Amino acid sequence: MQRTGIVKDQFFKKHDMGSFHPESPQRLDTIYSMLDQENMLNRLKIIRPREASKEEITSIHTPDYYQMVANTAHQDQIVSLDPDTSACPDSFQAAKLATGGLLSLVEAIQDNSISNGFALVRPPGHHAEANQAMGFCIFNNIAVAAIQLIIQHGLNRVLIVDWDLHHGNGTHYSFYNNPQVLYFSTHQSPYYPGTGSFEETGDGKGKGYTVNLPLYPGAGDYEYIRIFREILLPIAREFRPEFILVSAGFDIHFNDPLGQMKVTPEGFATLTQLLLETANEVCEGKLALVLEGGYSLEALRDSVKAVLLELSGDSTGYRVTSEQKNQSNPYDIDSVIDRVKEIHNDFWQCF
């Protein structure tokens, strides 16, 4: 059995927000070309995306917002949904396929057709809130997948890990009072969208099930690996999710034009390794990633390849160790880790 699946489809490239927009069809051109040219497809199982239904999408988004996006399919021009996000006539279908593609991947993992996988889709999703598009995102792919794991598949605990450069405000708000979904985010701060402070830990029954780590610019492999090992993994082992979902944004790469983080492809592979180990320990290896940001085409290509090699069991030469601290970057990660532990000490016995 090919243990790792990928969702890919040429229709995702029909979503076009105009010339010079950083979230461009070329992002998938670059990834798909890498898959073809470097013989990656032999190790991967292609999962064909289906369209997410209106019922599935409105389990997160309001019916009015869904209809507003649907109406863009009848226009003959690009329609602005927010200052950063637009829809062309094909965007509504591409967005339904992006959400449905992740659902297809999750379903294939749930029925044991594959062990894990990566939905290489667009438009991305983690900024999209219940009633509005934001930050290049139309429908919140990962939030819909998480709630459908609960509704359709009967799961009780889902972990969402968001390593994108930007805080996933849409995902954060979708589950802020829901103890069934643990949302864990690392993000550059201060930066768009301005949410995701340490103190935002959830509300009501969801108190403690939102874990935010705002990081100032310059964090790299060493810092992210320590955060995963000292904060994320202990919480995950205590929470014991039945499925792990990842908002995989590659704009924390050291060469991304929109960010100021310092993660390498080897760093992404190591974060994936840590998530795989945790998934194998707590949820029979059930792990699905979905593409979010990443705007250097070369960095995106190399980082996605590193993650796919890790997922499919061939990580030779792609991992780093936490001992490889950049001595020229005196990043105070200790204070970040200590603060998170202090804030979440009331919620998690591991601290």
Secondary structure by P-SEA (a helix, b strand, c coil): cccbbbbbbcccccccccccccccaaaaaaaaaaaaaacccccbbbbbbcccccccccccccaaaaaaaaaaaaccccccccccbbbccaaaaaaaaaaaaaaaaaaaaaaccccccccccccccccccccccccccccaaaaaaaaaaaacccccbbbbbbcccccaaaaaaaccccccbbbbbbbbcccccccccccccccccccccbbbbbbcccccaaaaaaaaacccaaaaaaacccbbbbbcccccccccccccbbbcaaaaaaaaaaaaaaaaaccccbbbbbbcccccaaaaaaaaaaaaaaaaccccccccccccccccccccaaaaaaaaaaaaccccccc
